[in-house]
Amino acid sequence: MSNDDALEAAIQKQILVELLEHDMTQEDLAEKLGTTPATLNRYIKGHRSMPMSTFFKVADALGLSQVELLQRAVARLGK
């Protein structure tokens, strides 16, 4: 797995963790993003790369800065 793939996987996992901690579903997040649950699910499962603009919207919807979300995901790489 390349470093890019590992980071993308860590971001996907961190989004799932944040959803649990915020008591949100993927459907809730998709609604806040203005996208479909199916599209969000493709991003989270790694079937499709998440555009940077969507990553920014995800962080905002979760009440985090983009830096915070990325830092939490990077911390997963060491686990």
C-alpha positions in Angstrom: 0.0 0.0 0.0 1.4 3.4 -1.0 1.6 6.3 1.5 -1.2 8.0 -0.4 -3.4 4.9 -0.1 -2.6 4.5 3.6 -3.5 8.2 4.3 -6.7 7.9 2.3 -7.7 4.7 4.3 -6.8 6.5 7.6 -9.1 9.4 6.6 -11.9 7.1 5.8 -11.6 5.3 9.1 -11.4 8.6 11.0 -14.6 9.9 9.3 -16.3 6.7 10.6 -15.0 7.3 14.1 -16.1 10.9 14.0 -19.6 9.8 12.9 -19.8 7.5 15.9 -18.6 10.1 18.3 -21.1 12.7 16.9 -23.9 10.1 17.0 -24.4 10.7 13.2 -25.1 8.3 10.4 -23.7 8.4 6.9 -27.1 9.6 5.8 -27.0 12.5 8.2 -23.6 13.5 7.0 -24.6 13.1 3.3 -27.5 15.4 3.9 -25.2 18.0 5.5 -22.9 17.7 2.5 -25.7 18.0 -0.1 -24.7 14.6 -1.6 -26.3 11.2 -1.7 -25.6 8.5 1.0 -24.4 6.2 -1.8 -21.8 8.7 -3.0 -20.6 9.3 0.6 -20.4 5.6 1.1 -18.2 5.2 -2.0 -15.8 7.7 -0.5 -15.8 6.1 2.9 -15.3 2.6 1.5 -12.5 3.7 -0.8 -14.3 2.9 -4.0 -13.9 6.5 -5.1 -11.4 9.2 -4.0 -12.8 12.0 -2.0 -12.4 15.4 -3.7 -10.6 18.0 -1.5 -13.7 20.2 -1.6 -15.7 17.3 -0.1 -13.1 16.7 2.6 -13.4 20.3 3.6 -17.2 20.0 3.8 -16.9 16.8 5.8 -14.6 18.4 8.4 -16.9 21.4 8.7 -20.0 19.2 9.1 -18.2 17.3 11.9 -17.3 20.6 13.6 -13.6 20.2 12.9 -11.1 22.2 11.0 -9.6 20.4 8.0 -6.3 20.3 9.9 -7.8 18.7 12.9 -9.5 16.0 10.8 -6.3 15.3 8.9 -4.2 15.2 12.1 -6.5 12.7 13.7 -6.3 10.6 10.5 -2.5 10.8 10.4 -2.4 9.7 14.1 -4.1 6.5 12.9 -1.2 5.7 10.6 1.0 5.0 13.7 -1.6 2.6 15.2 
